């Protein structure tokens, strides 16, 4: 009899264990960050389509472009349609020395603590009418400044955690305390070398310990590079290769997205789809806002499941590796507690067979229990007995 395969547990994600996550816009002053936030604001989901969400001046929620959702809406023609959304927070500009209290200092850094991923915005265009806080334009230096401030603050926080743990272990140390100290010490050493926590090789227990500190350098990053409209249309900019080389060396795998705030403003002001298409056809480049939104959604490790019907088609946002009862809780908190099972099929089957009936007729519908990990694109019907409590 062959040996049983060892089932590897999914490692927890760095960050807060929640499906209600948001991404923050971070950058030095005068790099175009506020303009980008205003562009997000122009795409904000109307309140009637996104209930239970209070939007304040520094936050917005935008629909995540998804062809699967659009297809489901076209097929079901529901009375209501609710897309997945990305929650974006505008964070005031950072200055060099923020970790030591300069500028908004700790207030700025605490604002970054409150988000779960970062849009890191840098300016790569020259404009004598727009002053740069550092005196000249150098996006690689700007990226290094912010990265350095985040590393410095995390080094301070983890160093304090190491000291607290050492004090707690003076009289008698448990196995768990020793393991925690080992994790904290390795994290502190890594930060002192100028490396970010998210690039470390951590196991599940390490991640549980590090998540308790809500570290700034544990947050995923999308690098956004603001260039001129002319550079964007030509897809050329003298800084881009330097930026991509820097990201490859310091943050390998993270997306780098060049965009033009000027181009996006002009595009956003056009009122009809026909006018927008004419504009992008003439410029021979598309709007980058869909890619920026989708990259932020992906950085947060978010995936979609759908609920469908004649009354409503809705996309629900969950973190990857979420099990069915916790996914059901995004619909209603009681659904997790009183979860029975979920009837599930994936959108890929809907597309293949053309309808829900076609999926059923071909045996694509599956009943899944509490241990089922919801997959991106799943279409689900939750069965629960909360009405019988």
Secondary structure, 3 states (H helix, E strand, C coil): CCCCCCCCCCCCCCCCCCCCCCEEEECECCCCHHHHHHHHHHCECCHHHCCCCCCCCCEEEEECCCHHHHHHHHHHCCCEEECCEEEEEECCCECCCHHHCCCCCHHHHHHHHCCCEEEEEEECCCCCCCCCCCCCCCHHHHHHHHHHHHHHHHHHHHHHHHHHHHHHCCCCCCHHHHHHHHHHHHHHHHHHCCCCHHHCCCCHHHHHHHHCCCCHHHCEEEEEEECCHHHHHHCCCCCHHHHHHHHHHHCCCCCEEEECHHHHHHHHHCCCHHHHHHHHHHHCCCCCHHHHHHHHHHHCCEEEEEECCCCEEEEEEEECCCEHHHHHHCCCHHHHHCEEEEEEEEHHHHHHHCCHHHHHHCCCCEEECCCCECCCCEEEEEEECHHHC
